[in-house]
Amino acid sequence: MTEFQVMLTLVVFATVIVAIAFDIVDMAVAALLGVSVLLAVGILDSADVMAGIDAGSGPLLLLAGGMIVAQTLGSTGIFDRISTGYLVATRGSGKRFLLLLIVLVAPLCALLPNATTVVLIAPVIVRVAKALDIDIVKPLILTAIVSNSAGLLTLVGDPATFIVGHAIGMSFGEYLKRVSLGGLLSIATVMTLMPLLMRDIWRVQRALPAVPAAQQLERPGFAIASVALLVGMIALFIFGEDLPTKIVPPETAFIAGSIALLAISAVHVSSVDTVMRELDWRTLVFLACTFCLVQAVTNTGLLQTASLQLYEWFGAELKAVSMTLLAGVGLLSSVLANTPVVAASITMVKGYLVAAEVVPEAALSHGFDAWPLATLPVFVAMMFAGTLGGNATLIGAAANLAAIGVAARHGAKVTFMTWLRLGLPMTLAQLAVSALYVMALFALFG
């Protein structure tokens, strides 16, 4: 690449990020235009686009399949019954309302695409909040923050988490054993801060309004089958890679989504056309274009230069590099879309580890999975920084945008500062706890 092409690539990449951050244009449109410009000037070609999409095929399949399963669950009417049970369980208490919100949101967002799950669950949160005469803005912000934090509970819980785990060949089971505790600590941090940051809701005590009788499910058999499909998908997430055919999480989500479409078509709950139209294509297109943009930045060689700079600063001090990544990637993920930040950081960190002679040069190739345990805390720091950094601002993660959209549909506006007042303290505390967890991992594996 010539110096002009390198500069143009960086300008295009930065312009796309700024356009998204300041909501100048829709994020999918911004990413599409960025890729189009690079194609038009010859910096990217069809081979680069295919290489970028191939690198992102895992997260894309995981998200698409998970979205279809989530849509199927939403069509059963189960969430209407959940909202009734949720309201009764609060007993009119704001404290119970907030704690039960975490109990409701975290398990689903650990296993299904966060943004899609927020869209499905947020109306339940809004309905209960209104019944208790609670302003819906803070509960919706909390819903997004919990969904992002719960993404750290499993390998498939968040695109940023999966991108890093997939890049180092980590299995679902390995993640549960070595990383999930950090996700639990992140959620525990949110619970600890809620009485302070949401004290107005925490202290609410209302007379429980009259609760309408729960509507009967129109198709109880279909509802049971949908839940069984979700359970089967979770089982394959955990055990699929131990099967002779070695079914990895993206393949599991793809299979589950295909079965869900078959069930919807057979039972005539909805049409396949309707389900496919309601998928979050905006996020899928954005992610695909993001990987193409990262491919262009990789082609410039600047990430390799950054890798050498890390080595020049820190040598083989992996602890210092991990703390730097936790702070730097966390900051960038709070003001930029976290997916491209994490995707670019992986290339940089791999280059650094090669320069530091921690791993052989073969580690730069796609599919290398012989990573020493001593490198695990470095990658975990990236996971936590990318996922939790997105909690700080309303533009940090796709789930945040989904929550804002739900608020707008119910006549409530979420401002940047309103989100920052809740999100920033939560993020700083979560990253501090994450730093302790990463250091604990170094004590175990370093």
N, C-alpha and C positions, 0 to 999 in steps of 0.2 A: 504494500500500500504506500502511496505517496503521502507526503506530509499534509497536502491539501485534503486528501481523502480521509486521513485520520481525523483532522479537525472537523471536517464536514460530518463524519460519523458521530463525533462527540456532540456537535451542535444539534444534530437531529435527535439524538438520544436525550439530551438535556431539554430540548424543546418539548418533546413528548411528555417528559416527566413534569415539567412546569405547567404545561397545558392541563394535565390531569390534576395536579396539586391545587391549582387555582380555579378549577372547574371552567376553563375557557372553552373546552369542547369535551364531548363525551369520551370516556377513557378508551373505549373500543375504537372509536373513530380516530382518536389521536394516534393510537398504536398502528392502525391500518395505514394512516397517512405517512407515518414515520417509515414503515417498511416500504411503502410505495416510492417514497423519495429515494431511498437507498437503492431500490431496484432500478429506478429511472436513470440514476447517475452511474450505475454499474458497480457500485460498492458491494451490493448483494446480487447473487444470481440464483437461479432455481435450485442449484445444488445446495447453496447455503440455506435457503428457505427450508428445504427438505431436511437438512441436518439439524436446523433449529427445532423444527416440529418433531423430529425423531427424538431429540433430547428431551422434549416436553411431553412425549406421548404418554408416559406413565401418569403424571398429574392430570392430563387431559382426560384419559380414560377413567381414572378414579373419580374425577369430578362429574363427568357426564353420567356414568353409571349410578353414582350416588344421588345425583339430582333426580333421576328417573325413579329410584326407589323412594326418595322423599316425596315426590309427587304422588306416587301410589299410596303411601301412607296418608297423605293429606286428603285424598279422595274417599277414604273410608268413613270419614266422620268421627274418627277417634279423637281428634283434637277438640271437637265441640264438647265431647264428654269430659275430656281432660280439664277444660276450662271450668266446667261446673264443679268437678271434684276439687280443683285448685281453689276456687272461691270458698267452698265450704271449709277446706283445710286451713285457710288463713284465720278463721274465727274472728275476722275483722281486724286482725293485728297487722300493722305495717311491718313489724319485725318478722313475723312468720311469712308474710308476703314476699319479702326479699330473700329470705333463706330458702323458701320453696321454689322461688324463681331459679336459684342456682341448681337445686335438685332436679328441676325439670329440664333446664337448658343443657347442663354439662354432659350428661350421658349421651344425648342425641348428637351434640356437636363434636363429641369425641369420635363419632363413627360415620357421620354424614357431612356433606359439604356445608361449611359454616353459613355462608351467605344464604343458601337455599333453605337451610333449617331455620335461620332467623326469620325469613319471610313466612314460613309456616307457623312458627311458634309465637312470633310477635303479636298477631291478633289475639291470641289467648292472653298474653300479658296485658294488652290494652284493655280487653274486656274486663278482666279482674280488677285492674287499676281503676277504671271508671266506676265499677260497682262499689269500690271502697273510697271513691271521691279523692283519688290520688292523681296528681299531674303525671301524664304518661312519659314525659321527656326523660327523666332520670331512670325509670325502669327500663326504657328502651336502650339507653346508653349502657346500662348495666348488662342487659341481654347480650349486646355485641361484645362487651369486654369479657364476659364469662364465656361466650362462644369461642373467642380467640384463645383464651387461656385454656379452655378444655381441648383445643386443638393439639395441645402438648401431651394429652393423656395417651394418645396412640399415634402410631406412625402415619395413619391415614386421616388424622383429625384436621390438618391444615395444609394447604398447598406448600407453604414454605417449609414446614416440617418434613413433608414427604419428599420434596425436592432434595433436601440435604440427605435424608436417610437413603433415598434411592441412589444418590450419587456415590455413596460409600458401601452399597450392597447390604444395608441393614435389614434384617427380617422383622416382621411384625412382632414375633415373640422376643427377639433380642431387644427391641425397643421397650417392650413392656418391662423387661427385667432391669434395664439399665437407665432408662430415661423417664419413664412414666411418673416416677416419684416426684420429679421436678415439676411436672404438670399439676400434680396434687398440691404441691407447695404454692404454686401460682394461684390456684383457686382459693386455698386457705388464706393467702395474703389478701385477696379481694374480700373474703368474709371478715377478716380482722379489721379492715378499713371501713367497711360499710357503716357501722354505728357512728363513725366520725364524719365521713363524707356525705352520708345520706341520712343524717340524724332527723331531718324533718319527716321523712317517711318511716324511719325506724321507730319513732315514738307515736305513730298513728295508732289509734284504737277507735274503731267504728262499730256501731251496731251492724251486725251482719244483715244485709238486705235480703228480701225474699228471694230464694233461689229457685228458678224454674226447674221443673222436672227434666231430667236428662232425656233427650230424644233417643228413641230406639234406633239402633243401626239398621239402615235399610238392607244391607247385605252383610250380616254377621259372618257368614262363611268366608266372604272375600276379605273382610277385616282380619280374621284369624289367619288366613293364608298370607296376607301382606306382612303381618307381624312375624310369621314363621319364616318368610323370605328374608326379613331383616336379621333374624336370629341365625339363619343359615349363612348369610353373608358374613356376619361377625365370626362365625365358626371357621369359615374358610380363610378369613383374614388371619386368624390365629394359627390354624393347622394346615392351611393350603400349601405352604412352602415345604412341608414335611411329606406331602404326598409324592408318589412316584412321578407324577406329571408336573409337580412343582408349580402350583397355581399361585402367582404373586398377586398382591392386593389390586392393582389396576385390572388384571384379568378377572378377578373375583367380582369387582364392581361392574364390569362390562357384562359378565354372565348374569348377575343379579338384575341388572337393568333390562336385559333382553327378556328374562323370564317375567319381569314385571309388566313389560309391554305386551307380552303374550297373554298374561292374565287379564289385563285391562281390556284387551281386544276380545277375549273369549267371553268375559262376563258382561261386556258392553257398559261398563261403568263410565267410560269416556272413549273417545276415539284416539287412535294412535296419533293422528294429525294434531289433535288438541294438546296431547301430552308433549309432543315434540316442539310445538310452537311455544309452549310455556316454559321450556328449558331456558336456563340463563345463558343464552347464546352470547350475550354481551361479554360475560366473564370468560367464557371459553375462547372466544375470538381474541379478546385482550391477552389472555395467557399465551395463546399460540403466537401472536405477534410479538409478545414480550421475549419469547425464546429466540425468535428471529433477530430481534434487536440486540440481544445479548450475544448472539452469534457474530453479528457485525462488530460489536465492541471487542470480542475475543480476537477477531481477525486483525484488529489494529495492533495487537501486541502490547497494548497498554496494561492489560491485566497481568501479563507476565512481568512487565516493568514494576508494577505495584508489588508483585510477589517478591522480587529482588529487593525492593525498598524495605519491605517488612523484615527480610532476613538481615539487611544492613542495620536496621534499628535494633532488632531483638536477638539476632543470632538464632540459636536453637532453644530459646526460652519460651516454651509452649504456653506456660502460664501467663506470661506477659502478653503474648499474642492473643490468647483467649479473652483476657480482660479488655484488650483493645477492640477486639471484634464485638464483644458484648456491648461496649459503649458506642462504637462507631456504627455498626449495623443497626443497633437499636435506635440511634438518633436518625439515621437515614430512613429507616422503616416507619418512623413517626411522621415524616413529612413527604415521603415518596411512597409509591406503591411498593409494598414489601416483597412481592414476588420477583421483580427484576433485580432488586437489591440483593436478595439472597442468591439468585441464579448467578449473578456476576461475581459475588463473593466466593462462591464455591471454586470457580476457576482460579481466582486469585490465591485462595488458601491452598489449593492443591499445588500450585506453582511454588508457593512458599515452602511447603513441606518437602518438595523435591529439592529446592535450593538448600534447605537445611539438612539434606541427606537423611531425613527421617524415613522416606519411602523412595523406591527407585523411580526412574523417569517414566517407567511403564504406568505409573499411577495417573499420569495425565491423559491416558487413553480411556475411552468409554468402556465401562464394564469391569474395570479393575476393582477388586473387592478385598484384596489382602492387606487391609489397613491395620496397623498395630493398634492394640488397645490404648496405647499412650496417646494416640491422636484423637480418640473418641471425645474427650472434653472440648477440644478445639471445635469440632463439628457441632457438639451439643450447644456450645456458646452461640454459634451461628443460628441454630434452630430457635433458641430462646430469644435471641435479640430480634430476629426477623418477625417472629410471631407476636411477642409481647410489645415490641416497639410500636406495632400498629395500633395498640390500645390508646396511645397518647392523644391522638387527634382524630377528627371525624373523617379524614381522608387516608388514614393509615392502613385500612383493610377493607376488603369487599363486604364483610359482615357489617362494618360501620355504615357503609353506604346503604346497605339493605335496611338497617334500622332507621336511618334518616328518612328513607323513602316511605316506610310504614308510618312514621310520625307525621309526615307531610300529608299522607292520605287521610289521616284522622285530624287534620287541621292544626297540628302542632309543629312549630319550627325549632330545629336544633341548630343553635349558632356555634361557630368555631370556639368561642370562649366558654360557652356552657359545657361543651364536651371537654375542653382543656382543663377546666377546674376539677372535673372528676377523673378524666383519663390520665393526666400527667402525674398526679400523686400515686395513682394505682400503678402506673408503668414504672416509675422510679423505684417504688417499693418492690415490685415484682422482679425487676432487673437486679436489685441488690440481693434478694433472696436467691436468684438464679446464679449470681456470682459465687455465693457460698456453696451452692450445689455443684457448680463446675469445679470449684476447688476441692470439694469432697471427692469428685470423680478422679481428679489428679492424684489424690491420696490413695485411691484404690488401684488406679491403672497406670499412673505416671511413673 
